[in-house]
Amino acid sequence: QVQLVESGGGLVQPGGSLRLSCAAPAGDFAIFDMNWYRRAPGKQRELVATITSGGAANYAASVKGRFTISRDNAKNTVYLQMNSLKPEDTAVYYCNSPTLIVRTGGYWGRGTQVTVSA
């Protein structure tokens, strides 16, 4: 059974940092492109960052230069380092893979809440 477990969220002041983690299923994790998404209150889920199986990363314009996505294939884990956080970064953050979404018919984990507030 597929299970994605996001963690590391919390309450942080503007300008602060958080590091999110996502534990993914073992097996062929290393060949998946992995993404971080977020859903802010009242908004659609948006793609934040992508890392390919080869380690190439891409970012949404709103987070470029502040967020860093990385992966550890030995641990089946993908990370999102978030620096210089802003109130508009407040959202529930999810990880997923386009391949897993198709395979599972749209499975999503519970996500992890990030709140940026003074």
URQUINOR-V650541 format. One record per residue. N is the residue number from 1. PHI is phi in degrees with one decimal (NA if undefined). BURIAL is I if it has 16 or more other ideal C-beta (glycine too) atoms within 10 Angstrom, else O. Layout:
[[N | PHI | BURIAL] [N | PHI | BURIAL]]
This chain:
[[1 | NA | O] [2 | -71.6 | O] [3 | -144.7 | O] [4 | -113.5 | I] [5 | -122.1 | O] [6 | -91.0 | I] [7 | -153.6 | I] [8 | 103.8 | I] [9 | -72.4 | I] [10 | 165.7 | O] [11 | -98.9 | O] [12 | -141.8 | I] [13 | -77.8 | O] [14 | -53.5 | O] [15 | 89.9 | O] [16 | -82.5 | O] [17 | -132.8 | O] [18 | -144.1 | I] [19 | -123.0 | O] [20 | -92.9 | I] [21 | -127.4 | I] [22 | -138.3 | I] [23 | -88.8 | I] [24 | -111.0 | I] [25 | -61.5 | I] [26 | -72.2 | O] [27 | 110.1 | O] [28 | -102.4 | O] [29 | -51.6 | I] [30 | -60.9 | O] [31 | -95.7 | O] [32 | -86.0 | I] [33 | -72.0 | I] [34 | -122.0 | I] [35 | -125.7 | I] [36 | -108.5 | I] [37 | -124.2 | I] [38 | -147.4 | I] [39 | -131.1 | O] [40 | -86.4 | O] [41 | -54.6 | O] [42 | 77.2 | O] [43 | -123.4 | O] [44 | -75.4 | O] [45 | -65.6 | O] [46 | -127.1 | O] [47 | -79.6 | O] [48 | -103.9 | I] [49 | -154.9 | I] [50 | -132.6 | I] [51 | -132.9 | I] [52 | -78.4 | O] [53 | -61.7 | I] [54 | -87.7 | O] [55 | 97.2 | O] [56 | -76.3 | O] [57 | -117.6 | O] [58 | -139.3 | O] [59 | -135.4 | I] [60 | -66.4 | O] [61 | -58.3 | O] [62 | -70.6 | O] [63 | -120.1 | I] [64 | -59.7 | O] [65 | 89.8 | O] [66 | -116.1 | O] [67 | -107.5 | I] [68 | -134.3 | I] [69 | -98.5 | I] [70 | -148.8 | O] [71 | -146.5 | I] [72 | -126.0 | O] [73 | -66.3 | O] [74 | -65.8 | O] [75 | -105.6 | O] [76 | 51.2 | I] [77 | -131.7 | I] [78 | -119.9 | I] [79 | -121.1 | I] [80 | -136.9 | I] [81 | -86.2 | O] [82 | -117.9 | I] [83 | -116.1 | O] [84 | 48.8 | O] [85 | -65.7 | I] [86 | -121.1 | O] [87 | -54.5 | O] [88 | -71.7 | O] [89 | -82.8 | I] [90 | -60.6 | I] [91 | -177.4 | I] [92 | -91.2 | I] [93 | -104.8 | I] [94 | -128.0 | I] [95 | -109.9 | I] [96 | -170.2 | I] [97 | -127.2 | I] [98 | -54.2 | O] [99 | -66.6 | O] [100 | -66.7 | I] [101 | -59.3 | O] [102 | -69.7 | O] [103 | -60.7 | O] [104 | -96.0 | O] [105 | 72.4 | O] [106 | 104.6 | O] [107 | -70.0 | O] [108 | -134.5 | I] [109 | -74.4 | I] [110 | -79.5 | O] [111 | 79.8 | I] [112 | -135.7 | I] [113 | -80.8 | O] [114 | -116.9 | I] [115 | -124.7 | O] [116 | -111.0 | I] [117 | -156.8 | O] [118 | -81.4 | O]]
